[in-house]
Amino acid sequence: MCKTNKGYLSGINSYFALKNRCKPTFDNTCKVCLPSMVYRCYLRTNLLKMRNKMNKPFSQSCENNKQPILNVLSKVFKNTKHVLEIGSGTGQHAVYFGQHLPHLTWQTSDLQLNHAGINSWVDESALTNVHRPFSIDLNRNWSLDIPDQSKSIDGLFTANTLHIISWPLVVKFFQGIKDNLINQASVCIYGPFNYQGKFTSESNEKFDLWLKDRDNESGIRDIESVLSLANAAGLNLIDDHEMPANNRLLVFSKKIK
Ligand SMILES: C[S@@+](CC[C@H](N)C(=O)[O-])C[C@H]1O[C@@H](n2cnc3c(N)ncnc32)[C@H](O)[C@@H]1O
C-alpha cells in the first residue's frame, strides 16, 4: 500500500486502493492513488459545502424583499461605515446587503438560538465586511452585549422585528438606539405598520390576528406610537417608503438630544 493510502486507510479507501491497483513506487507514492485521493478530497470538500448550503435557514420573504430594501439602503447608507442589524434572523439580509455595500461593515446580531444559522450564511459568503452575530437580546441593556469598538455605529437596520417583540421591548429597542448610536447615524426600520389606528390592508389585518394568536404581546404597531418613541430617542424621520407586500421602510437620522 502506498503512503497516500496509508494515511487514510479505511474500508472505502482500501477498496479504492485495490480497485485502482495501488502500486507504490520507489519513494512509496503511487501514480494511481495520489490523483484519486486529491479528487476524493475535492469531492468531500464540495459535499460538505453542499450539506452546509442545504442546512442553512431560509426565508422566502427575505428573498422577495431584499432587492427593494437594498435600493433604499444603498442611498441611505452611502456614507455609513458600521451598520448594526438587530434581529438578523436567517442572516440572508446581512449577506446580501454586505455583498452589495462593500464600503461598510455589517454587524449581525440576534438571540443566541439563531446564531448557528446566521453563521452558516456569513461563513459561506466569505465576505470580510459581514460579521458573525453579537448576542443582543432586547430584554437586556444592549451596551452590556456590544464590545466597546462598536460605539462607532453610524447605521442601524432591522426588519420585521417590531411586530414580533412586545411593546416594552420596542421601548428598549429605541432606548438602545439612544445609548449606542453616534450622532448623525442613519436608522432603517422595515416592516408593516398601522396608520391612524387602521390596518393598511386586509392581509396585514389577518397577519396581526395570526401574530396575536401565537403571542398576545406581539402585533403590528401604530406608526404614531413608534414615531413618538423614535423622537424621544433623538431620531428625526427622514422618509417613510412604501414597500412591496404592504410593508414600509422608515428612515431616520439621529440628532443630538
Ligand atoms: C420575524 S423575525 C425577522 C428576521 C429577519 N430580520 C427577517 O426580516 O427575516 C424576528 C427576529 O427578531 C428576533 N428577536 C425576537 N425577540 C428578540 C429579542 N428579545 N431580542 C432580540 N431579537 C429578538 C428573532 O430572533 C428574529 O430573528
The ligand as an SDF file (V2000), in Angstrom:
LIG
                    3D

 27 29  0  0  0  0  0  0  0  0999 V2000
  -39.6800   37.7940   12.1250 C   0  0  0  0  0  0  0  0  0  0  0  0
  -38.0060   37.5930   12.5460 S   0  0  0  0  0  0  0  0  0  0  0  0
  -37.2260   38.6950   11.3920 C   0  0  0  0  0  0  0  0  0  0  0  0
  -35.8920   38.1900   10.9840 C   0  0  0  0  0  0  0  0  0  0  0  0
  -35.2290   38.9510    9.8440 C   0  0  0  0  0  0  0  0  0  0  0  0
  -34.8640   40.2810   10.2450 N   0  0  0  0  0  0  0  0  0  0  0  0
  -36.1230   38.9710    8.6350 C   0  0  0  0  0  0  0  0  0  0  0  0
  -36.5460   40.0410    8.2050 O   0  0  0  0  0  0  0  0  0  0  0  0
  -36.3940   37.9000    8.1030 O   0  0  0  0  0  0  0  0  0  0  0  0
  -37.8560   38.4440   14.0980 C   0  0  0  0  0  0  0  0  0  0  0  0
  -36.4580   38.4330   14.6610 C   0  0  0  0  0  0  0  0  0  0  0  0
  -36.4550   39.0860   15.9240 O   0  0  0  0  0  0  0  0  0  0  0  0
  -35.6150   38.3580   16.7920 C   0  0  0  0  0  0  0  0  0  0  0  0
  -35.9830   38.5970   18.1910 N   0  0  0  0  0  0  0  0  0  0  0  0
  -37.0710   38.1540   18.8430 C   0  0  0  0  0  0  0  0  0  0  0  0
  -37.0360   38.5240   20.1330 N   0  0  0  0  0  0  0  0  0  0  0  0
  -35.8830   39.2120   20.3040 C   0  0  0  0  0  0  0  0  0  0  0  0
  -35.2610   39.8410   21.4130 C   0  0  0  0  0  0  0  0  0  0  0  0
  -35.8140   39.7960   22.6380 N   0  0  0  0  0  0  0  0  0  0  0  0
  -34.0840   40.4590   21.2260 N   0  0  0  0  0  0  0  0  0  0  0  0
  -33.5190   40.4940   20.0030 C   0  0  0  0  0  0  0  0  0  0  0  0
  -34.0480   39.9170   18.9070 N   0  0  0  0  0  0  0  0  0  0  0  0
  -35.2240   39.2770   19.0580 C   0  0  0  0  0  0  0  0  0  0  0  0
  -35.8640   36.9190   16.3930 C   0  0  0  0  0  0  0  0  0  0  0  0
  -34.8780   36.0570   16.8850 O   0  0  0  0  0  0  0  0  0  0  0  0
  -35.9030   37.0350   14.8980 C   0  0  0  0  0  0  0  0  0  0  0  0
  -34.6340   36.9340   14.3190 O   0  0  0  0  0  0  0  0  0  0  0  0
  1  2  1  0
  2  3  1  0
  2 10  1  0
  3  4  1  0
  4  5  1  0
  5  6  1  0
  5  7  1  0
  7  8  2  0
  7  9  1  0
 10 11  1  0
 11 12  1  0
 11 26  1  0
 12 13  1  0
 13 14  1  0
 13 24  1  0
 14 15  1  0
 14 23  1  0
 15 16  2  0
 16 17  1  0
 17 18  1  0
 17 23  2  0
 18 19  1  0
 18 20  2  0
 20 21  1  0
 21 22  2  0
 22 23  1  0
 24 25  1  0
 24 26  1  0
 26 27  1  0
M  CHG  2   2   1   9  -1
M  END
$$$$
